[in-house]
Amino acid sequence: MSGPTAAACAEQTLCIDHSVVAWEPSWPVIDEILATRKARLALSLWNLVEIGAATDKSQRERRLAFLEKFNPLWTVERVDVLRQEVEGFLWKDVYGIEPREPLVFTPHLSVVDSYHAGADTRLGLTRGNGSLGLISTGWSS
């Protein structure tokens, strides 16, 4: 699995809480930050769960449309990052082999899904153009 590591994205990644996504008056500020490429948006599975939990379909569609225009990175869940760090410690301190940096961000939602689904990973969770085809296609955690 490849993609940006923590070191590559730490200074330029914007992770936002659902409360920010849910408060539409905050969108112009987010839009300005991301449009000027001061940062790259990174979303987590929880962003999708919270968007999908909205009962108002038009609200879900607006939120997804707003977020998907930024071609977001996907954040690997904390426990999975910790597992990679333990694995790296073992490679280095037990086997004397320099480990790879933990994968923290990836452009592909399927990579994040692979940590949870293993062999049942769903490929193509993000459309070829980077947009999210998730809520409308029945994706759920």
N, C-alpha and C positions, 0 to 999 in steps of 0.2 A: 504494500500500500504506500502510495507516495502522495506528497502534497506539502504545503507549507508547514514548517515546524514552528514551535513556540518562538524561537529566536528570530525566525524570518518574518513573523507577523506581529510581534509584541507591540511595536510602536505605531503600527498603522491599522490596527483592527478595532472596530467598533462593535461591541457586544451590547445589545439593548434588552432590557427587561420588557415583559409583556405590558406592563403599565404604561410604558412609553409608546408601544405599538398601539395600545388601546386609546390613547389620548391623541386624537387627530390634530389638535393645535400644535403638537410637537413636531409634526412631520416636516414643515418647511425648514426647521433647523437641521434635522437629520438629512433632508434632501440637499441642503447647502453643503454640509460636511462631506457627504458621499459624492455629490456631483463634482466637487472641486478636487476629488481624489485625495483629500487630507487623511482619509481612512477608508478601510474596506469593511463592509458589513459582514458580521459573522452571526449566524443563527444557530440555535440548538434545537434538538428534538422537542424540548419543552415549549419553544416558541410555537411550533406547529400544533402541539397538543392544545395549547391555550387558544390559539386561533380557531382550531377545529371545534372547540367546546362552545363557541358562540352559537346561539340559536338563530340569530339573524343572518341568513345566507348572504345578503348584500353586504353586510358588515364584514363577513369572512372574505368575500371576493375583493372588497376594497383594500383590506389589510394585506392579502396575498399579492394583489396587483402592485401595491406600493412597495413591498419588500422585494418582490422578484425582479423589479426593474434594475436593482443594484447587483444582480448576479452574485448572491451572497456566498461566502464560505460557510462551511458547516463545522460546528464545534464538536469534537469528540468528547463524550461524556467523561466527567471527572474520574470515575472509577477505572475507566479504560485507560486514561492517561497514567494513573497511578500504577496499573498493571504493567504498562510499558516501561515505567521508571524502575520498577522492581526487576523486570526482565533485564534492563540495561545494567543495573547494579550487578546482577548475577553474571552476565556476560563479561563484564569488566573485572570484578573482584574474584570470581570463582574460576573463570576460564581464561582470563587474561586477554580477552578479545574486546576491542573498542566497539561499543554499541552504537547503533544509529540513534539519532535524536528522536524523542517521542513525537508521534504525530498528534498534533493538537487541533489543527485546522485542515480541512480538505475541501476542494471544490465540488465533491461528489457526495450526495446524501447516502448513496448506496454504501460508501465506505463506512460511514457512521453506523448504518444499519447492520453491516457485517459483524460488528462487535457484539450485537445483540442476537442476530439471527443465525450466525455461523453459516452452515451450508445452505440454509434457506434464505440467504440474502436476496432481496428483490433488486434486480438491476433496473436502471432507467428510472429511478424515483425522481430524478430531475430531468426535465426535457432537454433535448440537444442544445437548445438556445439558452440553457441555464435557468429557465423558469420552472416554477413548482407546479407539478401536475398531481398534487398530493391529496388535498382535501376532496376534490371533486372525483378522484379515482378510487376513493374508499380506503386510502392509507390510514392506518391507525397504529398506535404503539402497542 
